Amino acid sequence: MRYTSSHIEELAKEGLSFISSHKKGVVYLEAEGMNDLDIILTIVPHSTRKKVEDFLIDGNFYQEDLVIEIYLVYNPDKEKDLYWMNWALNEILAHEICHYHQWLEGRLPRKGRKELPPSKYFLQSHEVEAQIAGWERVAQMTGDTPERSAEIWFGRNSQFHGMEEKKWKKIIQKIFFLRGKLVL
């Protein structure tokens, strides 16, 4: 069964409720009628060795276990910015669920390939599709365009991807160019 925008919204609401009421912990997120995939959200305050300004969120789909793990690391010295945490949670859920759908359809490459630099990583066809899915989800929530959502994502995640603005703006152009070339 395919996850829809309303499933993603339901999962994000459940995750945001957990984030707003806990300092740290793990929760399994569930959408009504959807039980074929485990979705785990872990929240932790940053460590003294690796600090974050506001928060960082990352996720992975593990095809061998049918699990999506999402990690949110936040700065406990700042008030949690629930608006942006909700934005990021919706984006990452849509992105990783897209990878799950790709796996169901036999279109997701097997893991185990070597690490790629960001300039190549984001331009892989399965990543282009998943990035677009995440940006379309938050565009649907906010009324922004997917292109504007992409700019927001790259701008807010420079600590994650490590690219300067000029570089990530070129990546965004390439991603949206490649979107038109994808055969789904």
C-alpha positions as CSV (number, residue, x, y, z in Angstrom):
1,M,0.0,0.0,0.0
2,R,1.3,3.5,-0.8
3,Y,1.6,6.2,1.8
4,T,-0.2,9.4,0.9
5,S,0.2,13.0,1.9
6,S,-2.4,12.5,4.6
7,H,-0.4,9.6,6.0
8,I,2.7,11.7,6.1
9,E,0.8,14.6,7.8
10,E,-0.5,12.1,10.4
11,L,3.0,10.7,11.0
12,A,4.5,14.2,11.3
13,K,1.7,15.3,13.8
14,E,2.5,12.3,15.9
15,G,6.2,13.0,15.7
16,L,5.8,16.7,16.5
17,S,3.6,15.9,19.5
18,F,6.5,13.7,20.8
19,I,9.1,16.3,20.1
20,S,7.2,19.1,21.8
21,S,6.7,17.0,25.0
22,H,10.0,15.2,25.4
23,K,13.6,16.2,25.9
24,K,14.9,13.0,24.4
25,G,13.6,9.5,23.5
26,V,12.4,7.2,20.8
27,V,9.0,6.8,19.4
28,Y,7.5,4.5,16.7
29,L,5.3,6.6,14.3
30,E,2.2,4.9,12.9
31,A,-0.4,6.0,10.3
32,E,-3.8,4.4,10.5
33,G,-4.0,1.3,8.4
34,M,-0.3,1.4,7.5
35,N,1.7,-1.3,9.2
36,D,4.1,-2.6,6.5
37,L,7.0,-0.2,7.5
38,D,8.5,0.7,10.8
39,I,9.1,4.4,11.2
40,I,11.3,5.3,14.2
41,L,11.9,8.9,15.4
42,T,14.8,9.5,17.9
43,I,15.3,12.9,19.5
44,V,18.4,13.9,21.5
45,P,19.9,17.1,22.7
46,H,23.3,17.8,21.1
47,S,26.5,16.7,22.8
48,T,29.1,19.1,24.1
49,R,31.5,17.8,21.4
50,K,29.1,18.4,18.4
51,K,26.8,21.3,18.9
52,V,24.0,22.4,16.6
53,E,22.7,26.0,16.3
54,D,19.0,25.0,16.3
55,F,18.4,21.4,15.2
56,L,19.5,18.9,12.6
57,I,17.3,16.2,11.2
58,D,18.4,13.2,9.1
59,G,16.7,10.0,8.0
60,N,17.5,6.7,6.3
61,F,15.4,4.0,4.7
62,Y,16.8,0.5,5.5
63,Q,15.4,-1.7,2.7
64,E,16.6,-5.0,4.3
65,D,14.6,-4.3,7.5
66,L,11.8,-2.1,6.0
67,V,12.6,0.6,8.6
68,I,12.8,4.3,8.3
69,E,14.9,5.9,11.1
70,I,14.8,9.6,11.6
71,Y,17.2,11.4,14.0
72,L,16.6,14.9,15.3
73,V,19.4,16.5,17.3
74,Y,18.5,19.8,18.8
75,N,20.1,22.6,20.9
76,P,18.6,22.3,24.4
77,D,19.7,25.9,25.2
78,K,17.2,27.2,22.7
79,E,13.4,26.9,22.6
80,K,12.3,24.2,20.2
81,D,11.2,25.8,16.9
82,L,8.2,23.6,16.3
83,Y,7.3,25.3,13.0
84,W,10.6,24.4,11.4
85,M,10.8,21.0,13.1
86,N,7.3,20.2,11.6
87,W,8.5,21.5,8.2
88,A,11.6,19.3,8.4
89,L,9.8,16.3,9.7
90,N,7.3,16.4,6.8
91,E,10.1,16.9,4.3
92,I,12.2,13.9,5.6
93,L,9.1,11.6,6.0
94,A,8.1,12.3,2.4
95,H,11.7,11.8,1.2
96,E,12.3,8.5,2.9
97,I,8.8,7.2,2.1
98,C,9.5,8.0,-1.5
99,H,12.6,5.7,-1.2
100,Y,10.3,3.0,0.3
101,H,7.9,3.3,-2.7
102,Q,11.0,3.1,-5.0
103,W,12.0,-0.1,-3.3
104,L,8.5,-1.5,-3.7
105,E,8.7,-0.8,-7.4
106,G,12.2,-2.3,-7.7
107,R,13.7,1.1,-8.6
108,L,15.9,1.8,-5.5
109,P,19.5,0.9,-5.9
110,R,21.1,-1.5,-3.4
111,K,23.1,0.2,-0.7
112,G,26.8,-0.5,-0.4
113,R,28.1,1.9,-3.0
114,K,30.9,4.2,-2.0
115,E,30.1,7.6,-0.5
116,L,29.6,10.3,-3.1
117,P,30.3,14.0,-2.8
118,P,27.2,16.1,-2.4
119,S,27.4,17.4,-6.0
120,K,26.9,13.9,-7.3
121,Y,24.9,12.4,-4.4
122,F,21.9,14.8,-4.9
123,L,21.8,14.2,-8.6
124,Q,21.3,10.4,-8.5
125,S,17.9,9.6,-10.0
126,H,16.4,8.0,-6.9
127,E,17.6,11.0,-4.8
128,V,16.2,13.6,-7.3
129,E,12.8,11.9,-7.1
130,A,13.0,11.7,-3.2
131,Q,14.2,15.3,-2.9
132,I,11.3,16.5,-5.1
133,A,8.8,14.4,-3.1
134,G,10.0,16.1,0.2
135,W,9.9,19.6,-1.3
136,E,6.5,19.1,-2.9
137,R,5.2,17.9,0.5
138,V,6.3,21.1,2.3
139,A,5.2,23.2,-0.6
140,Q,1.8,21.7,-0.2
141,M,1.8,22.7,3.5
142,T,3.2,26.2,3.1
143,G,1.9,27.4,-0.3
144,D,5.5,27.9,-1.5
145,T,6.8,26.3,-4.7
146,P,8.9,23.2,-4.6
147,E,11.8,25.3,-5.9
148,R,11.4,27.7,-3.0
149,S,11.2,24.7,-0.6
150,A,14.4,23.4,-2.1
151,E,16.1,26.7,-1.4
152,I,14.8,26.7,2.1
153,W,16.0,23.1,2.6
154,F,19.5,23.7,1.3
155,G,19.8,27.0,3.2
156,R,18.7,25.5,6.5
157,N,20.9,22.4,6.0
158,S,24.3,23.8,5.1
159,Q,25.7,22.2,8.3
160,F,24.5,18.9,6.9
161,H,25.5,19.1,3.2
162,G,28.5,21.4,3.6
163,M,28.0,23.3,0.3
164,E,28.2,27.1,-0.2
165,E,25.1,28.9,-1.5
166,K,26.4,29.3,-5.0
167,K,27.1,25.5,-5.3
168,W,23.7,24.4,-3.9
169,K,21.8,26.8,-6.1
170,K,23.4,25.1,-9.1
171,I,22.5,21.7,-7.6
172,I,18.8,22.8,-7.3
173,Q,18.7,23.9,-10.9
174,K,20.1,20.5,-12.0
175,I,17.7,18.6,-9.8
176,F,14.7,20.4,-11.3
177,F,16.1,20.0,-14.8
178,L,16.5,16.2,-14.2
179,R,13.0,15.9,-12.7
180,G,11.7,16.5,-16.2
181,K,13.8,13.7,-17.6
182,L,12.8,11.0,-15.0
183,V,10.7,8.1,-16.2
184,L,8.7,6.9,-13.2
